[in-house]
Amino acid sequence: MLPFSFATTAQILCEIGASRRLAELCRERGAQRVLIVTDPGISKLGLLDEVLPGFAAADVSVEVFDQVVADPPEAILLAAVEQAKALKAQLIVGFGGGSSMDVAKLVALLAHPECSQALAQMYGVGNAQGPRLPLILVPTTAGTGSEVTPISIITTGATTKMGVVSPLLLPDVAVLDAELTLGLPSAVTAATGIDAMVHAIEAYTSALKKNPLSDLLAREALRLLAGNLDEVVHNGANREARQAMLLGSCLAGQAFANAPVAAVHALAYPLGGHFHIPHGLSNALVLPHVLGFNASVAAPLYAELAPLVLGDALRAGSALQQAEQFIAALADFSVRSGLPTCLRDAGVPQEMLPTLARDAMLQQRLLVNNPREMTETHALAIYQVAY
């Protein structure tokens, strides 16, 4: 067995209705002033309506920063930091999708009274320094797994993103509550669910840090996600299926936090950067084509995962034949969910494909994890097939 290291969130609370106990969780950590970081959609949907009264009952002051947007820019993050400092916040809550949780992670660092680092100094792997404020993350989508990953992605320019990667970004508590996901539109449910499946698949095939723990988590994540995605897309009120998706997303997050993702994400990021295509949909658009590219090397591993997705429908055959069935089944999730299945339908101009391929090559942090080496020529060919 190769040596490996595994780190994850200290406490995970997986319980339907658990978000109503958020104030109690804050008070248990000695916080009297709390900033909740979220987005305008969360406020509009009223997802905090049953959460906020608990703070008054617990005698804990709370403010809400609800200006987070998809692909959050530095200016939004810094505005949240200023509100946290003005409040003298003692604990930060990230409440929402991956963008809100990513912003909250960095607010917990940058708003700490003893923080001496500028944001620009934190970008990269292992550059962020502590201490940070206590941090609780509450996902409202079953997709990003951000509640258990030491990563925060911020938009740094018109089309560019940078990541802060540090164990300091792992929260003290992750709260998984299916009630918060009941109102998600079916398209969002589908795209975020496929995003989580990509996390599991890429962790299982990660070239550098794949390990026994990440493998176990990735397999169970994929079983839960593949087994419940159709149900939550077409019957979104099913709380048990929603909770299973949240747990699957969390387990996939734990897996890829330790065995990192690869070329699917590398090719998805430029789609978000240039065209603001939601991250889950970006992954879904390139997923079957990247896996097809990888199959000459990764077919045995894809064949190991195939029964978790296909069940009794998996036909006997070689590893490559079973990998092909696996890839086709994953592509079919998008079809059944009504998502766009090609770049053309997602509004990507064909003349932009070479630019996308060049930008994908900037994601070497991810590409080194891919089971098959990928060049710019390969990336362009994949975008062309996906078009």
C-alpha positions as MATLAB code, in Angstrom:
seq = 'MLPFSFATTAQILCEIGASRRLAELCRERGAQRVLIVTDPGISKLGLLDEVLPGFAAADVSVEVFDQVVADPPEAILLAAVEQAKALKAQLIVGFGGGSSMDVAKLVALLAHPECSQALAQMYGVGNAQGPRLPLILVPTTAGTGSEVTPISIITTGATTKMGVVSPLLLPDVAVLDAELTLGLPSAVTAATGIDAMVHAIEAYTSALKKNPLSDLLAREALRLLAGNLDEVVHNGANREARQAMLLGSCLAGQAFANAPVAAVHALAYPLGGHFHIPHGLSNALVLPHVLGFNASVAAPLYAELAPLVLGDALRAGSALQQAEQFIAALADFSVRSGLPTCLRDAGVPQEMLPTLARDAMLQQRLLVNNPREMTETHALAIYQVAY';
ca = [
       0.000    0.000    0.000;
       1.309    3.431   -0.916;
       1.475    6.003    1.909;
      -1.384    8.489    1.949;
      -2.834   11.297    4.028;
      -6.550   11.881    4.579;
      -8.208   14.995    6.034;
     -11.854   15.991    6.265;
     -14.392   18.092    8.160;
     -14.309   17.473   11.904;
     -18.069   16.969   12.347;
     -20.824   16.108    9.887;
     -24.448   16.440   10.985;
     -26.659   14.509    8.545;
     -30.276   14.982    9.621;
     -33.475   16.203    7.989;
     -34.388   19.487    9.696;
     -30.940   19.978   11.236;
     -30.579   23.535    9.867;
     -33.173   24.729   12.384;
     -30.557   23.992   15.070;
     -27.969   26.271   13.491;
     -28.099   28.895   16.258;
     -27.586   26.184   18.844;
     -24.528   24.916   16.965;
     -23.110   28.454   16.906;
     -23.729   29.019   20.609;
     -22.072   25.681   21.444;
     -18.926   27.115   19.893;
     -19.062   30.224   22.067;
     -20.197   32.611   19.334;
     -22.311   35.646   20.248;
     -22.022   37.377   16.854;
     -22.509   35.397   13.646;
     -22.377   36.324    9.956;
     -24.288   34.114    7.512;
     -22.875   34.243    3.978;
     -25.371   33.369    1.258;
     -26.841   34.517   -2.068;
     -29.909   36.565   -3.054;
     -31.772   33.466   -4.231;
     -31.585   31.890   -0.789;
     -33.094   35.007    0.761;
     -35.769   35.222   -1.931;
     -36.754   31.564   -1.467;
     -37.043   32.097    2.277;
     -34.680   29.263    3.161;
     -33.432   31.246    6.151;
     -36.921   31.992    7.451;
     -36.983   28.998    9.791;
     -33.329   29.389   10.721;
     -33.028   33.021   11.828;
     -35.623   32.985   14.671;
     -33.455   30.467   16.488;
     -30.698   33.054   16.872;
     -32.956   35.424   18.821;
     -34.064   32.538   20.999;
     -30.424   31.616   21.633;
     -29.500   35.269   22.320;
     -26.982   35.257   19.455;
     -26.638   38.316   17.204;
     -26.761   37.451   13.519;
     -26.372   39.342   10.254;
     -26.820   38.069    6.712;
     -24.575   38.869    3.757;
     -26.639   37.761    0.760;
     -24.755   39.188   -2.213;
     -22.789   36.128   -3.319;
     -23.081   35.373   -7.033;
     -22.062   32.374   -9.111;
     -18.335   32.385   -9.872;
     -17.876   34.941   -7.065;
     -15.401   37.740   -7.825;
     -12.887   39.079   -5.326;
     -14.965   42.237   -4.770;
     -17.899   40.205   -3.410;
     -15.617   38.271   -1.075;
     -13.986   41.433    0.234;
     -17.384   43.062    0.818;
     -18.388   40.078    2.942;
     -15.122   40.353    4.863;
     -15.828   44.019    5.621;
     -19.289   43.185    6.955;
     -17.844   40.438    9.135;
     -15.234   42.828   10.529;
     -17.829   45.537   11.186;
     -19.947   43.004   13.063;
     -16.865   41.694   14.878;
     -18.160   38.281   13.904;
     -17.045   35.386   16.050;
     -18.269   32.656   13.686;
     -19.018   32.441    9.965;
     -21.776   30.344    8.397;
     -21.712   29.504    4.700;
     -25.310   28.789    3.674;
     -26.048   27.914    0.060;
     -24.340   26.384   -2.947;
     -20.651   26.031   -3.611;
     -20.133   29.741   -4.263;
     -21.543   30.814   -0.897;
     -19.549   28.160    0.936;
     -16.355   29.064   -0.926;
     -16.763   32.726    0.011;
     -17.554   31.860    3.637;
     -14.370   29.789    3.951;
     -12.204   32.753    2.997;
     -14.228   35.214    5.073;
     -13.436   33.036    8.108;
      -9.738   33.521    7.361;
      -9.655   37.135    6.204;
     -12.011   38.498    8.888;
     -10.075   37.027   11.806;
      -8.685   39.885   13.933;
      -5.166   38.424   13.714;
      -5.162   37.899    9.947;
      -2.027   39.449    8.444;
      -2.340   38.008    4.922;
      -3.813   39.650    1.865;
      -6.079   37.556   -0.335;
      -3.490   37.557   -3.149;
      -1.016   35.823   -0.820;
      -3.447   32.964   -0.143;
      -3.918   31.711   -3.696;
      -2.314   28.369   -4.449;
      -1.744   25.191   -2.463;
      -0.773   25.532    1.182;
      -0.199   29.302    1.120;
      -3.042   30.354    3.436;
      -2.109   30.896    7.062;
      -4.259   30.826   10.176;
      -5.859   31.387   12.496;
      -9.421   31.548   11.227;
     -12.830   32.124   12.780;
     -14.991   29.094   13.568;
     -16.821   27.989   10.431;
     -20.041   26.068    9.779;
     -21.106   25.149    6.238;
     -24.683   24.334    5.229;
     -25.116   23.167    1.613;
     -28.438   23.830   -0.124;
     -27.547   21.814   -3.223;
     -26.344   18.222   -3.496;
     -23.398   18.752   -5.767;
     -20.291   20.705   -4.868;
     -19.225   18.891   -1.706;
     -17.642   22.182   -0.667;
     -18.657   21.534    2.939;
     -15.907   18.893    3.182;
     -13.228   20.245    0.826;
     -10.225   22.446    1.669;
     -10.693   24.465   -1.515;
     -12.175   27.856   -2.369;
     -12.432   29.055   -5.984;
     -12.639   32.786   -6.666;
     -12.968   34.673   -9.966;
      -9.911   36.890  -10.310;
     -10.432   38.482  -13.742;
     -12.906   38.644  -16.584;
     -12.597   34.935  -17.343;
     -10.014   33.602  -14.891;
     -10.341   31.810  -11.570;
      -7.857   30.991   -8.831;
      -8.055   28.613   -5.924;
      -7.024   28.703   -2.300;
      -6.216   25.182   -1.135;
      -5.527   24.674    2.563;
      -6.702   22.418    5.422;
      -7.666   25.671    7.168;
     -10.669   25.857    4.829;
     -12.196   22.663    6.204;
     -15.089   23.794    8.426;
     -15.728   22.797   12.007;
     -19.181   21.449   11.131;
     -21.027   20.497    7.953;
     -24.835   20.389    8.230;
     -26.676   18.190    5.701;
     -30.411   18.950    5.720;
     -32.588   17.745    2.844;
     -35.311   20.274    3.673;
     -33.084   23.002    2.227;
     -32.968   21.277   -1.171;
     -36.701   20.618   -1.628;
     -37.344   23.746   -3.710;
     -34.484   23.277   -6.167;
     -35.561   23.343   -9.826;
     -35.146   20.011  -11.577;
     -32.425   21.333  -13.899;
     -30.340   22.550  -10.950;
     -30.943   19.277   -9.122;
     -29.780   17.315  -12.161;
     -26.687   19.407  -12.901;
     -25.475   19.485   -9.302;
     -26.115   15.765   -8.944;
     -24.020   15.020  -12.027;
     -21.324   17.341  -10.654;
     -21.180   15.183   -7.518;
     -20.950   12.017   -9.616;
     -18.021   13.543  -11.493;
     -16.298   14.160   -8.148;
     -16.687   10.499   -7.243;
     -15.544    9.206  -10.641;
     -12.522   11.483  -10.913;
     -11.451   10.731   -7.333;
     -11.649    6.997   -8.077;
      -9.386    7.398  -11.111;
      -7.109   10.156   -9.759;
      -3.574    9.489  -10.953;
      -1.587   10.785   -7.985;
      -3.456   10.475   -4.696;
      -6.034    7.714   -5.156;
      -6.115    5.749   -1.884;
      -8.216    3.106   -0.102;
     -10.300    5.624    1.868;
     -11.060    7.843   -1.113;
     -11.990    4.721   -3.106;
     -14.488    3.568   -0.469;
     -16.067    7.008   -0.269;
     -16.192    7.452   -4.046;
     -17.909    4.096   -4.578;
     -20.558    4.682   -1.912;
     -21.080    8.235   -3.155;
     -21.657    7.037   -6.714;
     -24.070    4.340   -5.515;
     -26.162    6.888   -3.607;
     -26.071    9.510   -6.345;
     -26.818    7.237   -9.297;
     -29.533    5.472   -7.346;
     -31.399    8.631   -6.387;
     -30.771   11.232   -9.112;
     -33.721   10.296  -11.333;
     -36.039   10.318   -8.320;
     -35.043   13.776   -7.062;
     -35.183   15.241  -10.571;
     -38.688   13.942  -11.233;
     -40.040   13.829   -7.660;
     -38.243   16.618   -5.876;
     -40.402   16.390   -2.745;
     -38.934   13.006   -1.756;
     -37.027   13.940    1.408;
     -35.299   10.595    1.814;
     -33.970   10.678   -1.749;
     -32.878   14.291   -1.254;
     -31.037   13.346    1.944;
     -29.349   10.457    0.145;
     -28.175   12.879   -2.544;
     -26.753   15.257    0.077;
     -24.878   12.422    1.731;
     -23.641   11.168   -1.631;
     -22.416   14.648   -2.522;
     -20.675   14.927    0.845;
     -18.954   11.540    0.484;
     -17.843   12.446   -3.048;
     -16.493   15.714   -1.652;
     -14.502   13.840    0.977;
     -13.125   11.572   -1.743;
     -11.988   14.286   -4.148;
     -10.666   16.501   -1.352;
      -8.059   13.780   -0.852;
      -7.798   12.248   -4.343;
      -8.233   15.326   -6.550;
     -10.369   15.767   -9.662;
      -8.891   15.963  -13.125;
      -9.616   16.702  -16.794;
     -13.416   16.858  -16.627;
     -13.096   19.796  -14.254;
     -10.169   21.285  -16.171;
     -12.289   21.443  -19.342;
     -15.391   22.583  -17.447;
     -13.775   25.621  -15.809;
     -13.298   27.654  -19.036;
     -16.982   27.128  -19.883;
     -17.909   28.787  -16.612;
     -15.267   31.485  -16.938;
     -16.223   32.580  -20.459;
     -19.946   31.852  -20.616;
     -21.054   31.579  -16.964;
     -22.430   28.114  -17.611;
     -23.199   26.668  -14.150;
     -20.379   24.440  -12.981;
     -22.448   21.258  -12.747;
     -23.752   21.700  -16.283;
     -20.230   22.469  -17.539;
     -19.077   19.155  -16.085;
     -22.040   17.297  -17.586;
     -21.332   18.702  -21.056;
     -17.781   17.369  -21.230;
     -18.078   14.321  -18.948;
     -18.756   11.523  -21.468;
     -16.188   12.863  -23.910;
     -13.380   13.136  -21.352;
     -14.162    9.650  -20.030;
     -14.130    8.362  -23.601;
     -10.692    9.904  -24.051;
      -9.485    8.337  -20.789;
     -10.970    4.893  -21.470;
      -7.885    3.508  -23.201;
      -6.107    3.821  -19.841;
      -8.879    3.930  -17.233;
     -11.328    1.319  -18.611;
     -10.617   -1.204  -15.806;
     -11.486    1.392  -13.170;
     -14.588    2.555  -15.048;
     -15.659   -1.088  -15.308;
     -15.351   -1.401  -11.519;
     -17.721    1.559  -11.117;
     -20.166    0.446  -13.820;
     -22.309   -1.839  -11.581;
     -22.950    1.078   -9.216;
     -24.596    3.023  -12.043;
     -26.092    0.313  -14.245;
     -27.000   -2.379  -11.712;
     -28.619   -5.409  -13.354;
     -28.614   -3.600  -16.721;
     -24.838   -4.010  -17.001;
     -24.022   -6.524  -19.720;
     -21.096   -8.930  -19.514;
     -18.052   -8.046  -21.561;
     -14.480   -6.842  -21.461;
     -13.398   -3.976  -19.214;
     -13.516   -1.647  -22.220;
     -17.015   -2.807  -23.178;
     -18.276   -2.286  -19.636;
     -16.568    1.104  -19.493;
     -18.402    2.085  -22.675;
     -21.722    1.097  -21.084;
     -20.793    3.132  -18.000;
     -20.010    6.233  -20.077;
     -23.225    5.886  -22.085;
     -25.276    5.543  -18.886;
     -23.756    8.713  -17.448;
     -24.534   10.628  -20.644;
     -28.111    9.374  -20.450;
     -28.639   11.064  -17.083;
     -28.400   14.432  -18.849;
     -30.831   13.325  -21.546;
     -33.395   12.057  -19.018;
     -33.010   15.201  -16.919;
     -33.596   17.539  -19.861;
     -30.179   19.198  -19.657;
     -28.362   20.486  -22.741;
     -26.122   17.718  -24.031;
     -23.791   19.620  -26.373;
     -21.859   22.885  -26.227;
     -23.874   24.300  -29.115;
     -27.101   24.002  -27.140;
     -25.456   25.694  -24.147;
     -24.679   28.805  -26.219;
     -20.971   28.221  -26.839;
     -19.778   29.672  -30.207;
     -17.745   27.208  -32.258;
     -15.010   29.747  -32.927;
     -14.291   29.861  -29.176;
     -13.233   26.216  -28.952;
      -9.496   26.878  -29.484;
      -9.599   29.517  -26.737;
     -11.312   27.078  -24.399;
      -8.645   24.472  -25.129;
      -5.856   26.942  -24.354;
      -7.533   27.974  -21.125;
      -8.060   24.363  -20.073;
      -4.302   23.849  -20.264;
      -3.900   26.474  -17.535;
      -5.533   24.017  -15.118;
      -2.377   21.958  -14.594;
      -3.275   21.585  -10.899;
      -6.109   19.364  -12.137;
      -4.663   17.877  -15.305;
      -1.799   16.194  -13.450;
      -4.433   14.012  -11.768;
      -5.906   12.730  -15.032;
      -5.295    9.031  -15.700;
      -4.230    9.832  -19.286;
      -1.981   12.733  -20.222;
      -3.889   15.460  -22.020;
      -2.469   18.051  -24.418;
      -4.050   21.170  -25.878;
      -4.666   19.230  -29.095;
      -6.537   16.572  -27.128;
      -8.579   19.223  -25.289;
      -9.577   20.902  -28.554;
     -10.609   17.546  -30.041;
     -12.784   16.840  -26.983;
     -14.478   20.245  -27.204;
     -15.105   19.623  -30.910;
     -16.743   16.262  -30.227;
     -18.757   17.851  -27.415;
     -19.896   20.680  -29.698;
];
